[in-house]
Amino acid sequence: MNNTYTMVQQAKLLFFEKGYDAVSEQDIMHICGLKEKEFTNHFKDKDHLFSLILDTMCQDIDHLIFTNYTDPYLIPEQKIINYMQSYMQYLDMVYTHLHQSHVGKENVLDHPTIHHAYQRLEYSLSSVLLEMMNTVLYELDDINLLQWNKDHLNQQIQQSNHVLLFQALDIQQSLYNSKISVHTDQLTLEMKRVKWREIMQTEQAIMNSQDRCLLIKTLLHCIEQHPIVMLDSFAGTEQRSYEMH
């Protein structure tokens, strides 16, 4: 019999292919090779399984961010590409397949168990945007392939004259520096993960939703005004990677 993680991954593909409403518990049991009693031993119901699927997406995002910080040879342009691809991938999964309600049926996100898991996923997706902002602000060169840098964001913040926004940016920069220090210290990978989790918990505690929304709104507005139009410039990215090595 498959382990729970494998079954969650199998069911995820099924949900994304057919949509939440079209998937029955019998469909899940069939694709996972389970009998009814075995299904209830692993999952309370379909909602519980679906919430686990959303949580695995959160874990995948967290792993991506951790990995982007861990690799010393990963150049900023490639980090941004990683973040953008991941963000768009999960947006497509969530809003195209999961958020879509069928006529005459309730919204899947109205289910309490799924709603809370969805909120966790939204937080993870916001983290992707903030990490992309960190990369743009603190890692890209003054002359960069993406033609978008700290000056644009600073200008937008100054125009807003919003005290909370200034404070939120300061908090985010401090958190970014803490994440960088984890990977520059001579620690084992396991110890880095421990310290990383501590920083993530701190971030959730001190960066409230209003602060995050302000930063993300400003980030998206800057991208709208100064589009990142060269994400397919892999030739330049590979050239820089070669030069760094």
Number of C-alpha atoms within 10 A of each C-alpha: 9 11 9 14 12 12 20 22 15 16 22 22 13 17 21 16 13 12 19 22 15 11 16 12 12 13 14 22 17 13 13 20 13 17 13 11 9 12 19 12 10 14 15 10 12 17 18 14 23 23 22 21 24 24 20 18 20 21 14 14 21 18 12 17 19 17 13 20 20 17 11 10 12 14 18 22 27 17 22 24 17 17 24 15 13 17 19 12 11 18 16 14 18 17 10 13 16 22 17 15 16 13 7 6 8 11 15 19 18 10 12 12 16 22 15 16 21 22 14 17 22 17 15 21 22 18 19 22 21 19 20 21 22 21 20 21 19 14 16 20 16 12 9 13 17 18 14 22 21 18 11 15 22 16 11 15 19 12 9 12 10 11 10 13 20 18 12 20 18 12 16 22 15 12 19 19 13 14 19 14 14 20 20 12 9 10 12 10 12 9 12 20 15 12 18 18 14 11 17 13 11 12 15 12 9 13 15 11 12 12 19 21 15 16 24 17 13 18 20 15 14 20 16 10 11 15 13 14 12 13 16 9 14 13 9 13 17 14 10 13 16 10 8 10 6
